[in-house]
Amino acid sequence: LAVQTQIGWLYLFDAGVWAMVVVSVLLPWWSLKSLRVKAGFHVPQPSSRTGPKVGPGPGENETLQISVQVENGGLLPRGLVGLTVDCPFEEPSRRRRVFFLPALPGHSSVPVNWDAVCFRRGYYDSLAVQLECLAPFGLFRSRRRYRLDLGLTVYPAYFPLKAEALLGNGQPANGDTSRFPGDSFDYLGAREYRFGDQLRRVHWQSTARRGQLVVKEYGRRASGVVQVAFETAHNCGAGKESTLEYSIKIAASIVAACEAARIPLDLFAGRRSLKQPNEVQAMGYLARLDAGGPDDFAGLGDGEPRVSIGIVWRRNSALVPVLRGLSRHSPVTFVVIEGFAGQEYTGLVEAGALGTGGGVIVCRPGGLGQAVRALEQAVQAARGS
């Protein structure tokens, strides 16, 4: 009887071990089976800080409130769930965040929130999320990966540039005849509200009649535009300290100034050009712009622009002859970016800029703010302000 009892205990122990193995295999899979994940972000009110500003939405160095909801659609509670989030728009050293959810009651949702700082401009379509559950004693684990829709555009930072520098002689753009101060548009009619439209252009009578927001539409006149051009085919530097990033921030500063002064703008950079875009369109294009050619400069100089601004890298001045040909219609100002490569050809841009009526502004690493202020003064001098 004693021998049989000992053998029975061995069978019982063996059954317990195998039961633990089966539970360890199935429990992590079962725990994640009914879980769902969704993500969102909230843009807080802009801070009253000095320094670079941002465009019509969240921009570089701005803080967003990120929320990831883990939902348990099952009746029974789940627990011991790990959550790993790869946030693509944060600084590389802070992108990966790990959270632990000890308990998820049945038919409930547990939020995970944190503040994320937008490190670099760009369009970020998704968020990489991983759920992980460990079995007791860590013998087995189960993982599920998700790509959550984000649809976040991080706009480039820019430095303030006075709109009067682009107007010249303190006059409204294009002989303003519109009802809003500084507008350079002709009234065309009314249309439905679109994202990016200014609320001051709401047509309240039509809005009340139709039951939805309707705005007044103004067409920009073809002459008197500000033209901005820079090359994307070549890029020197790394991360935010590169010739392309500097070019984009300078261009964004001009875009913001033109929007404030209601001056039409043409933007030539990358594979396509933008003719008289609004601020949302121009900033959105700059946010998504990547290095690599060819650049499209077709139409540069059309319409007798009021001023042309070329942003060139000291080592690659192929844009200079193109801009030089515009000087017969309007002054051309050059912003030369240098200090990002060991060998740069001094004097070529200055020689090409002679007689263009604008001047040459030099921008070195860490000197974006000073370069934008110098650009403002150069454009004012060129236009006789």
C-alpha positions in Angstrom: 0.0 0.0 0.0 2.9 2.4 0.8 4.5 1.7 -2.5 1.2 2.3 -4.4 0.7 5.5 -2.4 4.2 6.8 -3.4 3.6 5.9 -7.0 0.2 7.7 -6.9 1.9 10.9 -5.6 4.4 10.7 -8.5 1.5 10.5 -11.0 -0.3 13.4 -9.2 2.9 15.5 -9.3 3.4 14.7 -13.0 -0.1 15.6 -13.9 0.3 18.9 -12.0 3.4 19.7 -13.9 1.8 19.1 -17.3 -1.3 21.0 -16.2 1.0 24.0 -15.4 2.7 23.7 -18.8 -0.7 23.7 -20.6 -1.9 26.7 -18.6 1.4 28.5 -19.2 1.0 28.0 -22.9 -2.7 28.9 -23.1 -3.0 31.7 -20.6 -0.9 34.4 -22.4 -2.7 33.7 -25.7 -6.1 33.8 -23.9 -5.2 37.0 -22.0 -4.5 38.9 -25.3 -7.3 37.4 -27.3 -10.0 39.9 -26.4 -7.8 43.0 -26.0 -8.0 45.9 -28.4 -5.8 49.0 -28.7 -6.5 52.5 -30.1 -4.4 55.7 -29.9 -5.0 59.4 -30.1 -3.3 62.7 -29.4 -4.2 66.1 -28.1 -2.5 69.4 -28.9 -2.4 71.6 -25.8 -2.6 75.4 -26.1 0.6 77.0 -27.6 3.0 78.0 -24.9 4.1 81.6 -24.6 7.7 80.9 -25.2 10.3 82.9 -27.2 12.3 81.3 -30.0 11.2 79.3 -33.0 7.5 79.3 -33.6 5.5 76.6 -35.4 2.9 76.4 -38.2 -0.9 75.9 -38.2 -0.7 72.7 -36.0 1.7 70.8 -33.8 5.3 71.6 -34.7 8.9 70.9 -33.8 9.7 71.1 -30.0 6.0 71.3 -29.2 4.5 68.9 -26.6 1.6 66.6 -27.4 -0.5 64.5 -25.0 -0.5 61.0 -26.3 -3.2 58.5 -25.2 -3.3 54.8 -25.8 -6.5 52.9 -24.8 -6.3 49.2 -24.0 -9.8 47.7 -24.1 -10.8 44.4 -22.7 -13.8 43.1 -24.6 -14.1 39.9 -22.7 -16.2 39.1 -19.6 -13.4 37.9 -17.4 -10.6 40.1 -16.2 -7.1 40.0 -17.7 -3.8 40.9 -16.0 0.0 41.1 -16.1 0.0 42.7 -19.6 2.9 44.7 -20.8 2.5 47.6 -23.3 5.3 48.8 -25.5 4.9 51.9 -27.7 7.3 53.1 -30.4 6.6 56.8 -30.8 8.2 57.8 -34.2 8.1 61.6 -33.8 10.0 61.7 -30.5 13.7 62.1 -30.0 15.4 58.7 -30.8 16.5 58.0 -27.3 12.9 58.5 -26.0 10.8 56.8 -28.7 10.4 53.4 -27.0 8.2 53.5 -23.9 7.2 50.5 -21.8 4.2 50.3 -19.5 2.8 47.6 -17.2 -0.9 46.9 -16.8 -1.4 44.7 -13.7 -5.2 44.3 -14.1 -7.8 44.8 -16.9 -11.4 44.3 -15.6 -13.9 42.7 -18.0 -15.6 45.0 -20.5 -13.4 47.9 -19.5 -10.9 50.3 -21.0 -7.6 51.4 -19.3 -5.9 54.6 -20.6 -2.2 55.1 -20.8 -1.2 58.8 -21.2 2.1 60.6 -21.5 3.6 63.8 -22.8 5.6 63.5 -26.0 7.8 66.3 -27.5 7.8 66.5 -31.3 11.5 66.1 -32.2 11.4 66.6 -36.0 9.0 67.7 -38.7 7.3 65.2 -40.9 4.2 63.2 -41.5 3.7 60.2 -39.1 0.9 58.0 -40.3 1.0 55.3 -37.6 2.1 54.3 -34.1 3.7 50.9 -33.4 2.3 49.2 -30.3 3.0 45.8 -28.8 1.0 43.9 -26.2 2.8 41.2 -24.3 1.6 38.7 -21.6 3.8 36.4 -19.6 2.8 33.1 -18.1 3.5 32.3 -14.5 7.2 31.9 -13.8 7.9 33.5 -17.2 8.0 30.1 -18.9 6.0 31.3 -22.0 4.9 34.5 -23.5 2.5 35.8 -26.1 2.8 39.0 -28.2 0.6 40.9 -30.5 1.7 43.9 -32.6 -0.5 46.7 -33.9 -0.1 49.6 -36.3 -2.4 52.3 -35.0 -3.5 55.1 -37.3 -2.1 58.4 -36.1 -2.2 60.8 -39.1 0.0 63.4 -37.4 1.7 66.2 -39.3 4.6 67.9 -37.4 5.1 71.3 -38.9 8.6 72.9 -39.2 9.6 75.5 -36.6 10.2 79.0 -38.0 11.5 82.3 -36.8 9.4 85.5 -36.8 10.0 87.7 -39.9 8.2 91.1 -40.1 5.6 91.2 -42.8 6.5 94.9 -43.6 9.8 93.7 -45.0 8.0 92.0 -47.8 5.4 94.7 -48.4 7.9 97.5 -49.2 7.3 101.2 -48.5 4.7 100.3 -45.9 2.0 99.7 -48.6 -0.5 96.9 -48.7 0.3 94.1 -51.1 -0.9 94.5 -54.7 -2.8 97.8 -54.1 -5.2 96.2 -51.6 -8.9 96.6 -52.4 -10.4 93.9 -50.2 -12.3 94.5 -47.1 -9.8 93.0 -44.7 -6.7 95.1 -43.9 -3.7 93.9 -45.7 -5.5 91.3 -47.9 -4.4 91.1 -51.5 -7.3 89.1 -52.8 -10.3 89.7 -55.1 -13.7 88.5 -53.8 -14.9 85.5 -55.7 -17.9 84.3 -53.7 -18.7 81.9 -50.9 -17.9 78.2 -50.4 -18.0 75.5 -47.7 -15.5 75.8 -44.8 -12.3 73.8 -45.2 -9.6 73.0 -42.6 -7.2 75.9 -42.5 -9.6 78.6 -43.4 -9.6 81.6 -41.1 -12.7 82.2 -39.0 -12.7 85.9 -39.8 -13.7 85.0 -43.3 -16.9 83.2 -42.3 -19.9 84.4 -44.2 -22.4 84.4 -41.4 -25.6 85.0 -43.4 -24.8 82.0 -45.7 -23.8 80.0 -42.6 -27.1 80.6 -40.9 -29.1 79.9 -44.1 -27.3 76.6 -44.9 -26.8 75.4 -41.4 -23.0 74.8 -41.9 -19.9 77.0 -42.0 -19.5 79.0 -45.2 -16.5 81.2 -45.9 -15.9 84.0 -48.3 -13.4 83.0 -51.0 -10.8 85.4 -52.3 -8.7 84.8 -55.4 -5.1 85.8 -55.3 -3.9 88.1 -58.0 -1.3 86.8 -60.4 1.3 89.6 -60.0 3.4 90.7 -57.1 4.1 87.4 -55.6 7.1 86.5 -53.3 9.0 83.6 -54.8 11.1 81.3 -52.6 13.4 78.6 -54.0 15.8 76.1 -52.6 17.4 72.8 -53.6 16.6 69.4 -52.0 18.8 67.2 -54.3 21.8 67.6 -52.0 21.8 67.5 -48.2 24.7 67.7 -45.8 24.6 67.2 -42.1 22.6 64.9 -39.8 19.2 65.1 -38.2 18.0 68.6 -37.5 21.4 70.1 -38.1 21.6 69.8 -41.9 21.4 72.1 -44.9 17.9 70.8 -45.8 16.5 71.4 -42.4 17.9 74.9 -42.3 16.5 75.7 -45.7 13.1 74.5 -44.7 13.0 76.6 -41.5 14.1 79.7 -43.4 11.4 79.0 -46.1 8.8 78.4 -43.3 9.7 81.8 -41.8 8.9 83.5 -45.2 5.7 81.5 -45.6 4.5 82.7 -42.2 5.4 86.3 -43.0 3.6 86.2 -46.3 0.5 84.7 -44.7 0.5 87.5 -42.1 0.8 90.2 -44.8 -1.6 88.5 -47.2 1.0 88.4 -49.9 0.8 85.6 -52.4 3.8 83.2 -52.4 5.3 80.7 -54.9 7.4 77.9 -53.4 9.9 76.0 -55.5 11.5 73.1 -53.7 11.5 69.3 -54.3 9.8 67.5 -57.2 7.0 70.0 -57.6 6.3 73.7 -57.1 3.4 75.3 -55.2 1.8 78.3 -56.8 0.2 80.6 -54.2 -0.7 78.0 -51.6 -2.3 78.9 -48.2 -0.4 78.5 -45.0 -1.6 75.0 -44.3 -0.7 73.8 -47.8 2.8 75.4 -47.7 3.7 74.3 -44.2 2.3 70.8 -44.8 4.5 70.5 -47.9 7.6 71.7 -46.1 6.8 69.2 -43.3 6.8 66.2 -45.6 9.8 67.3 -47.8 12.7 64.9 -48.0 16.1 65.2 -49.6 16.6 63.9 -53.1 16.0 65.4 -56.5 15.3 66.4 -59.1 14.1 69.9 -58.1 11.3 71.5 -60.2 12.1 75.1 -60.9 9.7 75.4 -63.9 7.8 78.7 -63.6 10.4 80.4 -61.4 10.2 84.1 -62.3 6.8 84.0 -63.9 4.4 86.9 -63.1 7.1 89.5 -62.3 7.6 88.6 -58.6 7.9 91.5 -56.0 10.9 89.8 -54.5 12.8 86.5 -55.0 14.6 84.7 -52.3 17.0 81.8 -53.0 18.3 79.5 -50.3 21.5 77.8 -51.4 24.2 75.6 -49.9 27.6 77.1 -50.3 29.0 73.8 -51.8 26.2 73.5 -54.4 25.3 76.8 -56.0 23.6 75.5 -59.2 20.5 77.6 -58.3 22.4 80.9 -58.4 22.4 81.3 -62.3 18.6 80.5 -62.3 17.9 83.2 -59.8 20.3 85.7 -61.3 18.1 85.7 -64.4 15.2 87.0 -62.3 17.0 90.2 -61.3 15.7 92.1 -64.3 12.1 91.8 -62.8 12.7 92.1 -59.1 15.5 92.1 -56.5 16.9 88.7 -55.6 18.2 88.0 -52.1 20.4 85.0 -51.4 20.7 83.1 -48.2 23.9 81.0 -48.2 24.1 78.1 -45.8 27.7 77.1 -45.0 29.7 75.3 -42.4 28.3 71.8 -42.9 31.1 70.4 -45.0 34.9 70.4 -44.9 35.4 71.9 -48.4 33.2 74.7 -49.5 33.7 77.1 -52.4 33.9 80.6 -51.0 32.9 83.5 -53.2 31.0 81.7 -56.0 27.6 82.7 -54.6 28.7 86.3 -53.9 30.1 86.6 -57.5 26.8 85.2 -58.9 24.7 87.6 -56.8 26.4 90.7 -58.0 24.0 93.1 -59.7 20.8 91.2 -58.5 19.7 94.0 -56.3 19.2 92.0 -53.2 22.3 90.9 -51.3 23.8 87.8 -49.7 23.0 86.5 -46.2 25.2 83.9 -44.6 23.7 81.3 -42.3 26.0 79.1 -40.2 25.2 76.2 -37.8 23.3 77.6 -34.9 22.7 80.9 -36.6 19.2 80.5 -38.0 17.6 83.3 -35.9 20.4 85.7 -36.9 20.1 84.8 -40.5 16.3 85.4 -40.6 16.8 88.8 -39.0 19.5 89.7 -41.5 17.2 88.5 -44.3 14.5 90.8 -43.1 16.8 93.8 -43.2 18.2 92.8 -46.6 14.8 92.5 -48.2 13.7 95.8 -46.7 16.8 97.5 -48.1 16.3 95.9 -51.5 12.7 97.1 -51.7 13.5 100.6 -50.5 11.5 100.3 -47.2 
